[in-house]
Amino acid sequence: MAISISAVVLLGILVFIFVKKNGLNAAHAIVCILFGFFLASTSMAPSINRLVTGIADMIGQVRF
């Protein structure tokens, strides 16, 4: 659960930066948000969740 909250915060910050700095306008941001919202309700959502969790676990195991 903490991983998904962190990912949401990180993605929110990235969208904010893109809106302010890189020319992503508000309409594009709304489309991205709606795409994510509707994608979360599809049958692909569990697979995407497993993929993101697996990547986060791999990153968590990296030792510096």
N, C-alpha and C positions, 0 to 999 in steps of 0.2 A: 504494500500500500504506500509506503514512503517513497518508493521508486516512482510510482505513477504521479504522485503529487509533485515530486521534484521535476519530473519530465514536463508536467503541465506548466510549472513556474518557468522553467528554462525556455520552453517553446513560446510562452507568453512574452517573455523578455525579448526573444528573438523577433517575434512579430512586431513588437513595439519599436525595436531598433530599425527594422526594415521599413516601417511606416515613416519614421522620423528621418532616417539618413539615406536610404538606398532607393527612394522613389516608389516604394510600395504604397499605393494610395489606400484610403480607407475601404473602398469597394473591394480591392483585392484581399485585404485582411478579412473582410466579412465573408467573402467566398471561401477562404481558407478555413475559417471557423465553422462555417456551415458544412463544408466537406468533411471535416473531422467529426462533427456532430453526427452527421448521417452515416459516416463510415463506422462509427462506434456501435451503431444499431444493426449492422449487417452480420452475416455469418462469418465474415473474415475477422471480426474483432478479437476473438480468442487467439487466433493464429498470430495476429499482429502483437497482441499482448505478450504471448510467449516469446516472440522474436525480440521485442524490446527488453523483456526481462532477461533473456539469455545474453544479449549484448551487454546489459548492465552488470550481470554476474561476471562475464569475461573481463570487463573493465575493472570490476572490484577485485579480481584476483591478480591483477598486474601489480608486481612489487617493484618499487623504485629503489 
